[in-house]
Amino acid sequence: MPDLLVRGVDEAIVKALKERAGRHGRSAEAEHRAILAAALLGPRKRSFAEVLAAMPDVGQDADFERVQDSRVAPRVFD
């Protein structure tokens, strides 16, 4: 398995990595591997268009029409 060396990391980041590793009960090196795997191999975020395309085509357009009561003035500023 290849090695990865990261130089010039800010001390605050190293400290945060060690603290996070401690909370998860693993070494800083194991925590670093887990963070890299989650960031690079985790599920890909879907675009807004993909989310919309995945929505089921249900209901009628009239179901989603805006109903405005003409007896109540619209509130612009509160």
MDTraj code that builds the backbone (N, CA, C; nanometers):
import mdtraj as md
import numpy as np

residues = "MET PRO ASP LEU LEU VAL ARG GLY VAL ASP GLU ALA ILE VAL LYS ALA LEU LYS GLU ARG ALA GLY ARG HIS GLY ARG SER ALA GLU ALA GLU HIS ARG ALA ILE LEU ALA ALA ALA LEU LEU GLY PRO ARG LYS ARG SER PHE ALA GLU VAL LEU ALA ALA MET PRO ASP VAL GLY GLN ASP ALA ASP PHE GLU ARG VAL GLN ASP SER ARG VAL ALA PRO ARG VAL PHE ASP".split()
xyz = np.array([
    [0.0852, -0.1172, 0.0000],
    [0.0000, 0.0000, 0.0000],
    [0.0899, 0.1238, 0.0000],
    [0.0608, 0.2218, -0.0840],
    [0.1437, 0.3426, -0.0907],
    [0.1306, 0.4270, 0.0355],
    [0.2314, 0.5086, 0.0594],
    [0.2319, 0.6020, 0.1710],
    [0.1984, 0.7409, 0.1204],
    [0.1465, 0.8233, 0.2100],
    [0.1141, 0.9616, 0.1782],
    [0.1743, 1.0492, 0.2870],
    [0.2558, 1.1436, 0.2471],
    [0.3190, 1.2354, 0.3407],
    [0.2646, 1.3752, 0.3154],
    [0.2144, 1.4385, 0.4186],
    [0.1596, 1.5734, 0.4065],
    [0.2481, 1.6663, 0.4876],
    [0.3077, 1.7643, 0.4215],
    [0.3984, 1.8582, 0.4881],
    [0.3321, 1.9938, 0.5050],
    [0.3827, 2.0694, 0.5998],
    [0.3376, 2.2077, 0.6171],
    [0.1959, 2.2199, 0.6693],
    [0.1508, 2.1246, 0.7494],
    [0.0156, 2.1308, 0.8052],
    [0.0183, 2.2204, 0.9284],
    [-0.0774, 2.3101, 0.9358],
    [-0.0867, 2.4020, 1.0486],
    [-0.1021, 2.3243, 1.1790],
    [-0.0381, 2.3726, 1.2835],
    [-0.0398, 2.3040, 1.4140],
    [-0.1817, 2.2886, 1.4684],
    [-0.2676, 2.3857, 1.4428],
    [-0.4062, 2.3777, 1.4905],
    [-0.4791, 2.2609, 1.4243],
    [-0.4487, 2.2353, 1.2973],
    [-0.5121, 2.1231, 1.2271],
    [-0.4625, 1.9907, 1.2835],
    [-0.3331, 1.9826, 1.3105],
    [-0.2761, 1.8609, 1.3688],
    [-0.3386, 1.8344, 1.5056],
    [-0.3539, 1.9380, 1.5856],
    [-0.4145, 1.9238, 1.7178],
    [-0.5590, 1.8770, 1.7056],
    [-0.6345, 1.9364, 1.6133],
    [-0.7740, 1.8971, 1.5933],
    [-0.7836, 1.7522, 1.5455],
    [-0.6911, 1.7120, 1.4598],
    [-0.6891, 1.5733, 1.4110],
    [-0.6650, 1.4767, 1.5262],
    [-0.5696, 1.5085, 1.6116],
    [-0.5394, 1.4214, 1.7255],
    [-0.6569, 1.4151, 1.8231],
    [-0.7234, 1.5272, 1.8458],
    [-0.8396, 1.5287, 1.9355],
    [-0.9542, 1.4458, 1.8767],
    [-0.9769, 1.4627, 1.7485],
    [-1.0833, 1.3859, 1.6825],
    [-1.0512, 1.2368, 1.6853],
    [-0.9249, 1.2022, 1.6625],
    [-0.8828, 1.0621, 1.6669],
    [-0.9076, 1.0043, 1.8062],
    [-0.8755, 1.0811, 1.9092],
    [-0.8990, 1.0364, 2.0461],
    [-1.0459, 1.0112, 2.0739],
    [-1.1319, 1.0994, 2.0236],
    [-1.2766, 1.0810, 2.0433],
    [-1.3264, 0.9549, 1.9748],
    [-1.2627, 0.9177, 1.8637],
    [-1.3032, 0.7979, 1.7900],
    [-1.2245, 0.6740, 1.8311],
    [-1.1333, 0.6896, 1.9264],
    [-1.0579, 0.5764, 1.9774],
    [-0.9608, 0.5158, 1.8778],
    [-0.8980, 0.5995, 1.7974],
    [-0.7996, 0.5499, 1.7010],
    [-0.6826, 0.6465, 1.6916],
    [-0.5789, 0.6025, 1.6233],
    [-0.4596, 0.6859, 1.6083],
    [-0.4878, 0.8018, 1.5137],
    [-0.4009, 0.9021, 1.5189],
    [-0.4146, 1.0157, 1.4277],
    [-0.4000, 0.9691, 1.2838],
    [-0.3131, 0.8734, 1.2604],
    [-0.2943, 0.8205, 1.1252],
    [-0.4207, 0.7498, 1.0754],
    [-0.4829, 0.6696, 1.1614],
    [-0.6070, 0.6011, 1.1234],
    [-0.7192, 0.7018, 1.1008],
    [-0.7224, 0.8061, 1.1827],
    [-0.8244, 0.9103, 1.1656],
    [-0.8042, 0.9833, 1.0334],
    [-0.6800, 1.0109, 1.0001],
    [-0.6465, 1.0767, 0.8743],
    [-0.6945, 0.9917, 0.7571],
    [-0.6697, 0.8606, 0.7632],
    [-0.7161, 0.7698, 0.6563],
    [-0.8681, 0.7717, 0.6455],
    [-0.9360, 0.7705, 0.7603],
    [-1.0830, 0.7706, 0.7597],
    [-1.1386, 0.8995, 0.7002],
    [-1.0767, 1.0123, 0.7336],
    [-1.1219, 1.1415, 0.6793],
    [-1.1020, 1.1448, 0.5282],
    [-0.9866, 1.1006, 0.4819],
    [-0.9601, 1.0984, 0.3376],
    [-1.0579, 1.0067, 0.2648],
    [-1.0825, 0.8890, 0.3212],
    [-1.1752, 0.7944, 0.2573],
    [-1.3163, 0.8523, 0.2501],
    [-1.3622, 0.9135, 0.3585],
    [-1.4973, 0.9719, 0.3598],
    [-1.5097, 1.0853, 0.2595],
    [-1.4044, 1.1668, 0.2507],
    [-1.4094, 1.2826, 0.1609],
    [-1.3993, 1.2428, 0.0144],
    [-1.3194, 1.1413, -0.0139],
    [-1.2909, 1.1084, -0.1537],
    [-1.3680, 0.9887, -0.2065],
    [-1.4096, 0.8994, -0.1194],
    [-1.4779, 0.7784, -0.1651],
    [-1.6224, 0.7712, -0.1201],
    [-1.6663, 0.8706, -0.0440],
    [-1.8036, 0.8723, 0.0065],
    [-1.9027, 0.8939, -0.1067],
    [-2.0293, 0.8890, -0.0733],
    [-2.1308, 0.9088, -0.1772],
    [-2.1190, 1.0470, -0.2413],
    [-2.1347, 1.0492, -0.3727],
    [-2.1271, 1.1742, -0.4482],
    [-2.2527, 1.2557, -0.4227],
    [-2.2347, 1.3854, -0.4018],
    [-2.3500, 1.4730, -0.3835],
    [-2.4206, 1.4888, -0.5168],
    [-2.5527, 1.4801, -0.5119],
    [-2.6313, 1.4951, -0.6343],
    [-2.6595, 1.6429, -0.6609],
    [-2.6682, 1.6763, -0.7870],
    [-2.6999, 1.8143, -0.8241],
    [-2.8490, 1.8392, -0.8006],
    [-2.8859, 1.9643, -0.7963],
    [-3.0266, 2.0001, -0.7789],
    [-3.1105, 1.9409, -0.8912],
    [-3.0589, 1.9437, -1.0140],
    [-3.1311, 1.8874, -1.1283],
    [-3.1536, 1.7370, -1.1104],
    [-3.0538, 1.6662, -1.0558],
    [-3.0687, 1.5219, -1.0332],
    [-3.1734, 1.4928, -0.9262],
    [-3.1764, 1.5760, -0.8226],
    [-3.2766, 1.5581, -0.7175],
    [-3.4159, 1.5812, -0.7742],
    [-3.4325, 1.6861, -0.8516],
    [-3.5632, 1.7142, -0.9121],
    [-3.6062, 1.6024, -1.0070],
    [-3.5128, 1.5527, -1.0867],
    [-3.5452, 1.4462, -1.1820],
    [-3.5845, 1.3175, -1.1109],
    [-3.5356, 1.2967, -0.9899],
    [-3.5656, 1.1748, -0.9155],
    [-3.7001, 1.1816, -0.8423],
    [-3.7606, 1.2999, -0.8382],
    [-3.8885, 1.3132, -0.7687],
    [-3.9974, 1.2429, -0.8487],
    [-4.0880, 1.1717, -0.7802],
    [-4.1953, 1.1019, -0.8525],
    [-4.2923, 1.2011, -0.9154],
    [-4.3477, 1.1624, -1.0277],
    [-4.4442, 1.2455, -1.0996],
    [-4.5840, 1.2086, -1.0495],
    [-4.6268, 1.2743, -0.9425],
    [-4.7559, 1.2431, -0.8819],
    [-4.8384, 1.3697, -0.8690],
    [-4.9691, 1.3528, -0.8605],
    [-5.0585, 1.4656, -0.8404],
    [-5.0840, 1.5421, -0.9691],
    [-5.1731, 1.6351, -0.9579],
    [-5.2101, 1.7218, -1.0688],
    [-5.1530, 1.8601, -1.0423],
    [-5.1321, 1.9373, -1.1468],
    [-5.0790, 2.0726, -1.1284],
    [-5.1674, 2.1550, -1.0349],
    [-5.2984, 2.1328, -1.0419],
    [-5.3915, 2.2080, -0.9583],
    [-5.3670, 2.1814, -0.8096],
    [-5.3134, 2.0649, -0.7764],
    [-5.2836, 2.0322, -0.6375],
    [-5.1793, 2.1266, -0.5784],
    [-5.0995, 2.1864, -0.6628],
    [-4.9893, 2.2692, -0.6168],
    [-5.0103, 2.4175, -0.6441],
    [-5.1290, 2.4557, -0.6886],
    [-5.1576, 2.5962, -0.7159],
    [-5.1632, 2.6742, -0.5856],
    [-5.1171, 2.7965, -0.5922],
    [-5.1184, 2.8833, -0.4744],
    [-5.2582, 2.9396, -0.4566],
    [-5.3104, 2.9260, -0.3369],
    [-5.4428, 2.9791, -0.3047],
    [-5.4217, 3.1009, -0.2173],
    [-5.4751, 3.2142, -0.2623],
    [-5.4596, 3.3364, -0.1848],
    [-5.5974, 3.3887, -0.1489],
    [-5.6172, 3.4132, -0.0226],
    [-5.7434, 3.4652, 0.0260],
    [-5.7468, 3.6147, -0.0026],
    [-5.8406, 3.6583, -0.0849],
    [-5.8469, 3.7991, -0.1253],
    [-5.8930, 3.8890, -0.0107],
    [-5.9447, 3.8306, 0.0965],
    [-5.9907, 3.9117, 0.2094],
    [-5.8746, 3.9552, 0.2975],
    [-5.7607, 3.8928, 0.2829],
    [-5.6454, 3.9255, 0.3668],
    [-5.5399, 3.9908, 0.2800],
    [-5.4966, 4.1089, 0.3204],
    [-5.3926, 4.1798, 0.2450],
    [-5.2594, 4.1071, 0.2632],
    [-5.1823, 4.0928, 0.1579],
    [-5.0517, 4.0270, 0.1717],
    [-4.9585, 4.1074, 0.2630],
    [-4.8841, 4.0382, 0.3483],
    [-4.7917, 4.1029, 0.4408],
    [-4.6554, 4.1060, 0.3758],
    [-4.6087, 4.2258, 0.3497],
    [-4.4787, 4.2418, 0.2853],
    [-4.3666, 4.2513, 0.3880],
    [-4.3882, 4.3343, 0.4894],
    [-4.2876, 4.3548, 0.5930],
    [-4.3490, 4.3260, 0.7286],
    [-4.2731, 4.2578, 0.8124],
    [-4.3191, 4.2316, 0.9488],
    [-4.2345, 4.3067, 1.0472],
])
top = md.Topology()
chain = top.add_chain()
for i, resn in enumerate(residues, 1):
    res = top.add_residue(resn, chain, resSeq=i)
    for name in ("N", "CA", "C"):
        top.add_atom(name, md.element.get_by_symbol(name[0]), res)
traj = md.Trajectory(xyz[None], top)
